[in-house]
Amino acid sequence: MTQTRIAVIGGSGIYDIDGLEEAQWTEVETPWGKPSDAILTGTLDGVAMAFLPRHGRGHVHSPSSVPYRANIDALKRLGVTDVISVSATGSFREEMAPGDFVIVDQFIDRTFAREKSFFGAGCVAHVSVAHPTCPRLSAACLRAAQDAGITVHDGGTYLAMEGPQFSTLAESKMYRESWGCDVIGMTNMPEAKLAREAELCYASVAMVTDYDSWHPDHGEVDITEIVATLKGNADKGRALVGRLPALLGAERAPCPHGCDR
């Protein structure tokens, strides 16, 4: 089997890669159980790629039940070196409007009901996640978004909440005003930490769907507006992904930022 180079973990609204050639769904076994779904593999512009639907086809996994360890392990077994996460988020910043993308560079992890490490009893390790995303890979995602005509923000802190409920007003104001967070979602943790443990380069593309509850107009948003934004974001997300092979290439040298060691 040809080793897969780049993997996309898709969130709400993105369930495949446009233009993927020789596409096939591949089952991967891991010591951590089954991943969220079979993994779609193929080539795009001559680059071996993979797509993993984070919630499974049909959206069968809640954020808390996503098998994060199995997902990252399965990608590692396929030979993946670069992982791009694409996910829906709420915004804490007026300037990060619905329909905008944010290239996340930091996280605050508020999840509590998930297995967060490959290490444990009998095999203990403490891995630094001070810099949880790869600057090289994030820069490629930024360029791809710009080339696709997407309004994109370079850098931002992602508040990872457990869910499935959304924030209270008090929580939303705290995350925004006291903690300095920029976007909020439910799926990038422990995904980013596990990618770091697995020595994979990781980048996070946050697709803003709406403002979190801090915003005075939060309760006035019509569901049809949110659905339209989700669909538009999914289209833009696929356009971004389609530009990555040309920017990243078929082979990767050792990561200059040390993500792979």
C-alpha positions as CSV (number, residue, x, y, z in Angstrom):
1,M,0.0,0.0,0.0
2,T,1.3,3.5,-0.9
3,Q,1.8,5.5,2.2
4,T,-0.7,8.3,2.7
5,R,0.9,11.8,3.0
6,I,-1.8,14.2,4.1
7,A,-4.9,13.5,6.2
8,V,-7.9,15.7,6.6
9,I,-10.2,15.2,9.6
10,G,-13.5,16.6,8.6
11,G,-16.1,18.1,10.9
12,S,-19.7,19.1,10.5
13,G,-20.6,19.5,6.8
14,I,-17.4,18.1,5.2
15,Y,-17.6,14.4,4.5
16,D,-15.2,13.8,1.6
17,I,-12.5,15.4,-0.6
18,D,-13.5,16.8,-4.0
19,G,-11.6,15.4,-6.9
20,L,-9.9,12.5,-5.0
21,E,-8.7,9.9,-7.5
22,E,-8.5,6.2,-7.0
23,A,-10.7,6.8,-3.9
24,Q,-11.5,3.8,-1.7
25,W,-12.7,3.4,1.9
26,T,-10.1,1.6,4.0
27,E,-10.8,-0.1,7.3
28,V,-7.9,0.3,9.8
29,E,-7.6,-1.7,13.0
30,T,-5.9,-0.1,16.0
31,P,-5.2,-1.2,19.6
32,W,-7.6,1.6,20.7
33,G,-10.6,0.2,18.9
34,K,-12.1,1.3,15.6
35,P,-11.8,4.8,14.3
36,S,-14.9,7.0,13.7
37,D,-15.3,5.3,10.3
38,A,-13.4,3.7,7.5
39,I,-10.8,6.1,6.0
40,L,-11.2,7.5,2.5
41,T,-7.8,7.2,0.7
42,G,-6.7,8.3,-2.8
43,T,-4.6,10.9,-4.6
44,L,-5.2,14.5,-5.3
45,D,-2.9,16.3,-7.8
46,G,-0.5,13.4,-7.4
47,V,-0.4,13.5,-3.6
48,A,-1.5,10.6,-1.5
49,M,-4.3,11.8,0.8
50,A,-6.8,10.5,3.3
51,F,-10.1,11.8,4.7
52,L,-11.5,10.7,8.1
53,P,-15.0,11.9,9.0
54,R,-14.6,12.7,12.6
55,H,-18.2,12.0,13.5
56,G,-18.6,9.1,11.1
57,R,-20.7,9.1,8.0
58,G,-24.2,9.9,9.1
59,H,-22.8,11.9,12.1
60,V,-23.1,9.0,14.5
61,H,-20.5,10.1,17.1
62,S,-21.1,13.0,19.5
63,P,-18.0,15.1,20.4
64,S,-17.6,13.1,23.6
65,S,-17.9,9.7,21.9
66,V,-15.5,10.3,19.0
67,P,-12.7,7.6,19.3
68,Y,-9.9,10.2,19.2
69,R,-7.0,7.8,20.0
70,A,-8.1,5.3,17.4
71,N,-8.5,8.1,14.8
72,I,-4.9,9.4,15.3
73,D,-3.4,5.9,15.5
74,A,-5.2,4.8,12.3
75,L,-3.8,7.8,10.4
76,K,-0.3,7.1,11.8
77,R,-0.5,3.5,10.6
78,L,-1.4,4.7,7.0
79,G,1.9,6.7,7.0
80,V,0.3,10.1,7.4
81,T,2.7,12.9,8.3
82,D,0.5,16.0,8.2
83,V,-3.0,16.2,9.8
84,I,-5.4,19.1,9.0
85,S,-8.4,19.4,11.2
86,V,-11.5,21.2,9.8
87,S,-14.3,21.9,12.2
88,A,-17.2,24.2,13.0
89,T,-16.9,26.7,15.8
90,G,-18.6,29.6,17.5
91,S,-16.9,33.0,17.7
92,F,-16.0,35.3,20.6
93,R,-14.8,38.1,18.4
94,E,-16.9,40.5,16.4
95,E,-14.3,40.6,13.7
96,M,-14.3,36.8,13.4
97,A,-17.7,36.7,11.7
98,P,-19.9,33.8,10.6
99,G,-18.4,32.5,7.4
100,D,-14.9,33.5,8.3
101,F,-12.1,30.9,8.9
102,V,-9.5,31.0,11.7
103,I,-6.2,29.3,11.6
104,V,-6.0,28.2,15.3
105,D,-2.6,28.3,17.0
106,Q,-3.5,27.7,20.7
107,F,-6.0,25.8,22.8
108,I,-7.6,25.8,26.2
109,D,-8.8,22.3,27.0
110,R,-12.0,22.2,29.1
111,T,-13.0,18.6,28.1
112,F,-13.2,16.1,30.9
113,A,-15.0,12.9,29.6
114,R,-12.4,11.7,27.1
115,E,-9.3,9.5,27.0
116,K,-6.6,12.1,26.3
117,S,-3.3,10.2,26.0
118,F,-1.7,7.1,24.4
119,F,0.3,6.8,27.6
120,G,-0.7,5.4,31.0
121,A,0.0,2.7,33.5
122,G,3.1,0.8,32.5
123,C,4.1,3.3,29.8
124,V,4.3,6.8,31.3
125,A,5.4,9.9,29.3
126,H,4.9,13.6,29.6
127,V,4.8,15.4,26.2
128,S,5.0,19.1,25.7
129,V,2.1,20.7,23.9
130,A,3.2,24.3,24.5
131,H,2.9,24.8,20.7
132,P,0.1,22.4,19.7
133,T,-0.1,23.3,16.0
134,C,2.6,23.2,13.3
135,P,3.6,26.6,11.9
136,R,4.5,25.2,8.5
137,L,1.3,23.3,8.1
138,S,-0.8,26.3,9.5
139,A,0.9,28.6,7.0
140,A,-0.1,26.3,4.1
141,C,-3.7,26.3,5.4
142,L,-3.6,30.1,5.6
143,R,-2.3,30.4,2.1
144,A,-4.8,27.9,0.7
145,A,-7.7,29.9,2.3
146,Q,-6.4,33.2,0.9
147,D,-6.0,31.7,-2.5
148,A,-9.6,30.4,-2.3
149,G,-10.9,33.9,-1.5
150,I,-11.9,33.0,2.0
151,T,-11.9,35.7,4.8
152,V,-9.3,34.1,7.1
153,H,-7.7,35.1,10.4
154,D,-4.1,34.1,11.1
155,G,-3.9,32.8,14.7
156,G,-6.5,32.3,17.5
157,T,-7.2,30.5,20.7
158,Y,-9.7,27.7,20.6
159,L,-11.7,26.9,23.7
160,A,-12.5,23.2,23.7
161,M,-15.6,22.4,25.7
162,E,-17.0,19.0,26.5
163,G,-20.6,19.5,25.2
164,P,-23.0,18.5,23.9
165,Q,-24.7,21.5,25.4
166,F,-23.4,25.0,24.4
167,S,-22.1,27.6,26.9
168,T,-24.0,29.5,29.5
169,L,-23.9,33.2,29.1
170,A,-21.6,33.5,32.1
171,E,-19.2,30.9,30.6
172,S,-19.2,32.6,27.3
173,K,-18.4,36.0,28.8
174,M,-15.6,34.4,30.9
175,Y,-14.0,32.7,27.9
176,R,-14.2,35.9,25.9
177,E,-13.3,38.6,28.4
178,S,-11.2,36.9,31.1
179,W,-9.5,34.0,29.2
180,G,-9.0,35.8,25.9
181,C,-10.4,33.0,23.7
182,D,-11.3,33.6,20.1
183,V,-13.4,30.6,19.0
184,I,-15.1,27.7,20.8
185,G,-15.7,24.1,19.7
186,M,-16.0,20.6,21.0
187,T,-13.7,18.4,18.9
188,N,-10.1,19.6,18.7
189,M,-9.2,18.3,22.1
190,P,-7.7,15.8,22.8
191,E,-7.2,15.4,19.0
192,A,-4.4,18.0,18.9
193,K,-2.6,16.5,22.0
194,L,-2.8,13.0,20.6
195,A,-1.4,14.2,17.2
196,R,1.6,15.7,19.2
197,E,2.1,12.4,21.1
198,A,2.0,10.5,17.8
199,E,4.7,12.9,16.3
200,L,2.3,14.2,13.6
201,C,2.2,17.7,12.3
202,Y,-1.2,19.2,13.1
203,A,-3.1,22.3,11.9
204,S,-6.6,23.4,12.9
205,V,-8.9,25.3,10.6
206,A,-11.9,26.7,12.5
207,M,-15.0,27.5,10.4
208,V,-17.1,30.1,12.2
209,T,-20.8,29.3,12.1
210,D,-22.2,31.9,14.5
211,Y,-21.3,34.1,17.5
212,D,-21.4,32.3,20.9
213,S,-23.9,33.4,23.5
214,W,-22.0,36.5,24.6
215,H,-23.2,38.3,21.5
216,P,-26.3,40.5,22.0
217,D,-27.8,39.2,18.8
218,H,-27.1,35.5,19.6
219,G,-30.8,34.7,20.3
220,E,-32.0,36.4,17.2
221,V,-30.2,34.2,14.7
222,D,-32.5,32.2,12.5
223,I,-31.8,28.5,12.1
224,T,-31.9,29.0,8.3
225,E,-29.1,31.5,8.5
226,I,-27.0,29.0,10.5
227,V,-27.7,26.2,8.0
228,A,-26.8,28.5,5.1
229,T,-23.5,29.4,6.8
230,L,-22.7,25.7,7.5
231,K,-23.2,24.9,3.8
232,G,-21.2,27.8,2.7
233,N,-18.4,26.9,5.1
234,A,-18.4,23.3,3.9
235,D,-18.0,24.5,0.3
236,K,-15.1,26.8,1.3
237,G,-13.5,24.1,3.4
238,R,-13.4,21.8,0.4
239,A,-11.9,24.6,-1.7
240,L,-9.2,25.1,0.9
241,V,-8.4,21.4,1.1
242,G,-8.2,21.1,-2.7
243,R,-5.3,23.7,-2.7
244,L,-3.2,21.9,-0.1
245,P,-1.4,19.3,-2.3
246,A,0.2,22.0,-4.5
247,L,1.4,23.8,-1.4
248,L,2.6,20.8,0.6
249,G,3.9,18.5,-2.1
250,A,4.1,14.7,-2.4
251,E,7.0,14.3,0.0
252,R,7.9,16.1,3.3
253,A,11.3,16.8,4.7
254,P,11.7,16.6,8.5
255,C,9.5,19.2,10.1
256,P,11.6,22.3,10.9
257,H,9.6,22.9,14.0
258,G,10.1,19.5,15.5
259,C,6.5,18.3,15.4
260,D,7.7,14.9,14.1
261,R,10.0,14.1,17.0
